[in-house]
Amino acid sequence: MIKLIIACSFPQNSHQSKEPQRDMTSCPAKELFGIPELAEQVIQHLTRQELVQCIKTCKALHDQLKQYLFHHVKLKGRHPVPEELTKYRYHIRTLSVPCNEPVNLKAIAFGLPLRTLPQESRSKGEESTSSPQESTAAAPTDPMSDTPPLLSSPADKTMFHHLGSISLMDISKVDSLSASTECFLQILDHSPHVTRLFLPSLMLILKDHSVVHQFLDSLANKTPSLRQLTFYESGNVTPEIGLRVLEICLKHPRLRSLHCGFSISNYNYPKVRDAATKKLIMDPTFGAFLEASEHGHQSSSESEMEPKTWTSRIEVLELPWISTGYPGKFFTNLIRSHLPRLKWFFVPRIEHADVGEIEQAFAQGCPKLEHISVGDMPDDRYDEHDARAVIRGCAGQDGSRGLKSFHGRYFDDENYFCESRYVFSTVIDHHFATLETVKLSGCEAVDGLDLQNMFATCKKLKSFTIDTWDCGKGAIEFDSIASQKWVCKDMEVLHLILGRRTEWVENEVGADEETDETDEDEDENEDEEDEDEWTRPPREKAVRRVAQKVYAQIGRLTKLQELSLEWDRSEHPEADTTPFQFDMTLKYGWLVELRRLKDLRHFGMGTDFWSRMGQAEVEFMHASWPKLAKLTFACDIQEVSSKPHWQWLKEKRPNLVFG
């Protein structure tokens, strides 16, 4: 309805018509855009191209509509700031700027058109009102001048009144970051309603320490509406700066999400805990925590004297990385007393901690915690005890609570294959009734039995994704995956790495091997007739018997929208993949087992299944998966798309994406 009104008011060919210009006083669209609240709603339903068409067609609403073109600004590389952007910068909602180009940030902060602002206007601190043609002819100016126009009028204090999100991207020039930070602070100081900051961690390690402290002061005093703060990229921050960032963020009145991608350096750390911390963090609770953690214990009198002076509003927390770990007393007291709203937590390394205290702290202090991430464990024999304590604590004292999501990354446990399989098995054992999302990144120490246990017990599981570094043990084995029936009927996303190991194949064949050998001649003739060039040993037949059960398990997940399959060859990187290639065929494989996936939208093949697919297979996909919108291949797309049968599928589905 909205687009119909605009189309009637602004016909696309009106600028080409020889008829007199229409009387815009009776224009329905003018009435729409004359009401700011209604205009905001209308703009949400217009594409950028439609908005530009309206601006070109109706000069009467040019100024009213032009501002909406600059709601979301994203500058890339060395592209200069458009002159009109400096004019309409008050209307910016989201801003993403490369921090290696401070000239762009300064142009936005001070309203300086790049190289086109007349000298007279620059000296007076006024914005250019000349046309683009006049501005181009004007004398070039230096937007990085030492005497920029000052933001001194009362209106300037809220110049970026609508700005809600600022992102500084693309760190390629560290030397220019200091100048970019100064310009960023000018914008931040005049953005009272900013709610999201996405910043490089290198801002905390600038050579000019005054700029760093100025930034932290602004963060503490001039961001009353801030709700999400992310420091991306790694960087070694001094303990003083790192602890001050924590103080500001954990006590911020509105901040809900904090991601610290930087590390706190370890030099002089005990001294910092004793002295510098008390100067930086003027809260007796913080001082007592850190002082107690230095000695590794706390007397009962000290505990009684500790006041609980504050509670944080943080809901999502990733603490800075400390290679030696956080002091146990500091960590457990922080969790137990000051983070009652915590919902998502990245588990760090913990130093000299009692696992019982950790478990109790999470059971008592974080009743809303439902999502955790565990990883980056360089010493698993030491770290996994702390991680498992956190996982157990998230179940509550009586086991009535549970995690909804778990993200594990970079497990590397040499003693993983023993009776107790540590972190991941602990997650499944304690949270199988509530788990909905599991993501494993770069994990080599995940046993197939644990994965099978997850599929067989987690009824609410909706998404499971896994990727490895080709370092082994990340794949679910055929014998494991077929041993029990899956119960996760609501699964929507499944990325699975499958593996075949010789140990279990030998056990699986067992007594069957003699039978296979006695009927070798008969089986050999049948194989040659059915499989042409592909012949397999008797041992492979046992694998195939189990393989059908594997794909049948997947085929029963009728709500799947995204499915990605690949084979793990990490134990034998040079192994022949021919037996795997036939799995996704109709004649020799089990593609037919996936026929009931009517909601499937994305099918990914991480192994060269496509090399054995033909016309029959693509016709099966077209008929069985009516919602299929994307196919991904782990190869050159040109190699696939040039095949006649894939071209046929593309013709049948013009909107199908090959990736």
Buried (B, 14 or more C-beta within 10 A) or exposed (E): EBEEBBBEBBBEEBEEEEEEEBEBEEBEBBEBBEEEEEBEEBBEEBEEEBBBBBBBBBEBBEEBBBBBBBBEBEBEEEEBBBBEBBBBBBBBBBBBBBBBBBBBBBBBBBBBBBBBBBEEBBEEBEBBEBEEEEBEEBEEBEBEEEEBBEBEEEEBEBBBBBBBBBBBBBBEBBEBBBBBBBBBBBBBBBBBBBBBBBBBBBBBBBEEEEBBEBBBEBBBEBBEBBBBBBBBEEBBBBBBBBBBBBBBBBBBEEBBBBBBBBBBBEEEBEEBBEEBBBEBBEBEBBBBBBBBBBEEEBEEEEEEEBEEEEBBBBBBBBBBBBEEBBBBBBBBBBBBBBBBBBBBBBBBBBBEBBBEBBBBBBBBBBEEBBBBBBBBBEEBEEBBBBBBBBBBBBBBEEEEBBBBBBBBBBBBBEEBEEEEBBBBBBBBBBBBEBBBBBBBBBBBBBBBBBBBBBBBBBBBBBBBBBBBEEBBBBBBBBBBBBBEEBBBEBBBBBBBBBBBBEEBBEEBBEEBBEEBEEEEEEBEEEBEEEEEEBEBEBBBBBBBBBBBBBBBBBBBBEBBBBBBBBBBBBBEEEEEEBBBBBBBBBBBBBBBBBEEBEBBBBBBBBBBBBBBBBEEBBBBBBEBBEEBBBBBBEBEEEEBEEBEBBEBBBEEBEEBEBE
